[in-house]
Amino acid sequence: MSDRQFNKSRLELARLRRHYTKKALAEAVGLSVRSLTNFESERCDDVPSEQTLTNLAQELNFPVEFFFGEELEVPTADNASFRSFSRLTSAQRNSALAAGAVAFLFNDWLEERFNLPQFSVPDLSGFGPEEAAEILRSEWGIGDRPISNMVHLLESKGVRVFSLIQDTKEVNAFCCWKGGRLPFVFLNTYKSAESSRFDAAHELGHLVLHRHGDNKGKAIEHEANSFASAFLMPSQSVIRNASRVSTVDAIVKAKKYWGVSAMALAYRLNRLNLVSDWVYRSLCVEMSKMNMRVHEPESIERERSQILSKILDILRKREIGVGAISRHLQVSVDDLSSLLFGLATVSISGGSRATAKSSASLQLVK
């Protein structure tokens, strides 16, 4: 191997991103578990040979050059908040966190070339979920109007939003902090548009309610869910527009006003005492029989990113595609594309240039 410095932590990150245990990866490339462990351990000087590294890179679908890059900041289980955390396997969690490290790297590249919005989300940790939702709507000048696009709103306030492609819906969404100052939200864009909007509001709840405290556990998740429900469906708006809604057909018709799922609206109606517990249970049974937990009726259009769409459009005009960016960042095209999936149109081709810098500002519409 050349004089370049092999980065052991990047090998571990690549392995975790691909859901590999040390044993499984070692078997796949014909290594002993001890050898692979030594390659990842900072306490050991062992590094893979050129052929071994080539085999590892091919198996993990990462460019060989990736393993010689500088140290990466990686979200940790301590500073990341996952929805449905209790149902996550460690492999699913670690893969999602590794995807977050690639997003951090990509965002650094973007910030060198574009003036992205600064973070401006208040700390409302001293308030309850319902009150915090009302305060935030007031501070942001939303009133009790429906929120037209949660992704646009988060982006306009400096929250970095990316996609999270997982082969399971157990990873609903998660948020984390880069450097303790910049929040990232990852949305599972395989879910329904309504569920993704609620996930975005749920993660916003964590950002405003749990910035300095524990972001794990059922009570914390309940607070974020309550915030999301109140933020997307303000009480006065629901009372004014859906106080007499009590059938599944009426709920399906009314839910589109707030851009939420039928289940979410039914829950909100019950929490506001607009439908009784008995009626709510009956609605849930009927909607479950209609498979509404899986297939949302009369679904709305999926929300897309303004920031990423505008940036990629600018780059396409400069003949810079995702392929060129991935080569510059020394990551796979698949990993970079997965961060954009469902949020922006991806152009893989587009020359090999990816170093041109720009100080362009991006105007966002909330």
N, C-alpha and C positions, 0 to 999 in steps of 0.2 A: 504494500500500500504506500502511497506517496506521503509527503511530509504534511499533508493536510490533517487536521485534527478531527478524528472520528468522535461524533457526539453520541454518547451512550444513552442519554435521556431521550434523544429523538428515536432511537430504535425501540425503546419501551413505548413511547407515544404511538408509533406506527403500529406496533403489535396490538396495543389496546384498542386503537381505532378500528382494527379489523376483527375484533372479538376473539383474538387468539390468547390462549393460555401459553405459558412458556413450554409446557410439555407438547401441546398440539403444534406449535410453530417449529419446535426443534425436530419433531418427527417429520413434518412436512418438508424440511430442507435437509434432512439427514445429519442433524447435529445431536449431541448429547444435551440434556437439560442443563447440566453443569456448565457446558461451554456457553450456551445462550445466556445463562445467568451471569456469567463472568463478563460477557459482552455488554450487558446492561448495568453492571455494578461499577459505581465510581470508585469503589475500594479495590478494584482489580485493574491491572494494566492490560489485560487481554483485549485484543481487538480482532474483528474478523478479517480473514484474508480477502483479497479482491474477489476471488471466485465465490467465497461464502457470502460476501456482502451483495454480490450480484444476485445470488440465489434468494437471499432474504428480501432484497428490493423487489424482485419479480413476484415472489409469493405475497408480499404485502402491498403490491401495486403503489409503490412510492419510487420516485427517481432516486438513483444512487446518490446524486448530489444532495438530496434532502438530509442525508445522514452526516453531512459535514458542515451544516449550518450552525449559527449561533444558538445559544440557549433560548428556548421558547417559554413564554409565560403560558401556563396551563391552568384553566379553572380547576378548582378542587371541590371535592364533595362538601367541604365545610362552607365555601362561599357561594355555592350554586344551590338554587332552589328548584327542585323538580316537582311537577305535578304527579300525583299517584306514586310518590316516592317509595311507599311500602311495597309496591308490586314490582319494582325494578330489580333486575338481577345486577350483580356487580359488573358483569360484562357489558350490559346495556348502558349502565351509568358511565363506566369508564370510556366506552366508545363515544358517547355523547360529549363527554368532557374533552376528549381528544379532538373532536370536531370543533369544539370551542377554541382550542389553541390555534387551529388553522384559520378560524374566523378572526382571531386577534391579529394574526399575521397579515391577513388580507386587509383588515381595517387599517393597520399601520401603513400599508402600501397606499390605500385610498387617501388617508389623511395627509400624506406627503404631496399629493397631487390635487386635492380638492379641499375647499373650505366647508367642512361638514358642520351641521348645527351643534352648538354647545349644549351640554346637559343642563336641563332646567326643570327638574322634577322636585317638588318640595318634599321635605321630610315631615310626615304627618303621623309619626309613630306614637304620639300622645293621644290620638283620637281613635274612636271605634270605627269599624269598617264603613258603616252607613254614613256617619258624620264626615269621615275622611273623603268619601266619594262626593258628597255635596260640596265640601270645601274646595276640592280639586276642580270640580266643574265650574265653580264660581271663579276661582283664580284664573282658569284658562278661558273664561268668557263663553262657556258652552251653555250655561243655563240648564234647562231641562230638555233641550233639543236632542233628537237622536244623533248619535255619533256616526257620521257617514262612512268613516274609514279609520279603524283602530291603528292599522299599520302606519298610515300617513300621520296620524296624531302622535304616535310614539316617536317617529322619526323627526318630526318638527320640534320635539322637545329634547333631541339629542340622544335618544335611545337607539342603539344599533340593532336592527332587526334582521335576522337571517333564518333560513330554512333548516329544518332538522329532518333529514331523511333517515328513517330507521325501518327495519323490517318488522317492527312491532308497534302497536298503538299504546304499549305500556309507557313509552316515553312521549307523554302528551306535549310537553313544552318545558322549558326551563329558562331561568335567568341567572346571570352571574355578573361579577364586576371585574373589570380589567384595571389593574393598578389601584383598586379601591376607589376609583373615581368615575369610571365610565361604565354604564350598564349595557349589557347585551341581552337580548331576548331571542330565543330560538323557538320557532313554531313548527309543529308537525303538519306540514302542508298536504299530507295525505288525508287528513281529517276533513270533515265538512267545513264549508266557509263559516257557518255559524259557530261551530265548535272552536275553530281557530280564532275567531273574534273574541270569544269568551276566554280562551287561553291567554290571549294578548292582554285582556283586562285583568285577568288573574295575576299574571306576572307583574303588571303595573301595580297591583295591590301589594305584592311583596316589596317592590321598590319604594313605595311611599310608607308602608306600615312597618317593615321589618329590616330597615337598612342597617341598623346597629345591633340588632338582637338575633335570637335564634330563628332560623327560617325553616325548621323541620318540625314534623309532628302533625297530628290530626287537627289540633286546635289552631295551629298556624295556617294550615291549608283551609280550614273552615273560614278563617278571617279573610283570606285572599279571595275565596269563593264569594263570600258575602259582599266584599268590596266590588268585585266584578259584576255581580248581580245588580247592586245599587248604582254602579257607575254607568252600566249600559241601559238600565231601566229605572230611571229616577222615580221615586215614589209618586210625586205629583203627576208626572207624565202618565204613569200606568193607571193611576186613579182616574185621571181625566179621559183616557182613551180606551181603557179595557176593564172598567169597573163591572161591566155586565157580561164579560166573557166567561163562559162556564162549560163550553163543549169543546171537543177536540177540533171540530171543523172551525169554530170561531177562533180558537187559539192559533191554528195554522194560518188563518187569515191575518190575525192581529200581529203575530210574531215578526212579520216582515217590516213593520214600522220601526222596530228597534234593532233589527238584524240579529236576532237571537234564535236559538232552537226552540221548538215547541215545548220540550221538557223544561228548559230554563224559564220560559214565560210562565208555565204552569206553577213552577216552584215559587217564582216571584209573586204571583197572585195569591198563593197560599200564605206566604210570609207577610204579605200586606193585609191579610184577613179579608181578601176579596172573594176567595172561595174557601169553603170549610175544609177541614181535614178529611172528612168523608168524601167530598167531591174531588179533592186533590188525589186521594188514593185511587178513586175510580178512574180519573183521567190517566194516571200513571199506568194502571193495569191496561186500559184500552190502548194507550200509545205503545206500550210494550208489545201487545199482541200485534200491532201494526208495524212492529220492528223499527220504530222511530228512533231508538237509541243507536241504530246502525245506519239507517237510511233516512236522512232528513227530508221531509216533504217540502216541495216548492222551495228548494234551496236557493239562496241568493248567490250572486257572483262572487268569486273568490277575490279577496283583497290582494293587491299587488303593491310593491314598493315603489315609491316615487324616486327616492334617492338612488337605489340600485339601477332602476330603469333609465334614469337620466344619465347616470355615470356611464353605463354600458353603451348607451346611444352615442355619447360623446366619444368614447373610446373606439366604437365601431367606425365612426367617421374618420378617425385617425388610423384606421386599419390595425387596431389592437383588439384582438379577441381574447376569450378566456384561455385559449391554448397558450397564447403568448404570456399572459399574466401568470399562468400556472408554471410555465418554464422559468420565469423570473423569480417566482417565489419558491421554486424547486419543490412543488407539490404536484400531485396527480390532477389531471383535468377533472376526473370524477369527483375528487374531494371539493374542488372549487365550485364545480357545477352544482353539487348537492347543496351548498350554502345558498344558492340562488334559485333553486327549484321552486316553481310555483309563485315566486316573488318577482321575477324579471325574465325577459326573453334572453336566452343565452346563445351567443355566437361563438362556436369553438374556433373557427378559422379567423384569420385576420392578421397575417404577417407575424413577424418574430419580434417586433419592437414592443417593449413594455416599460421603457425607462423614461419616456417623455413625461415631464412634470408640468402641472398647471395649477394656478391659484384660483381657479374658477369657483365662484360661489353658486350654490344651488338654491333656487327659490322653491319653497314647498307650499302646497295648498293643503290645509288641514281638512 
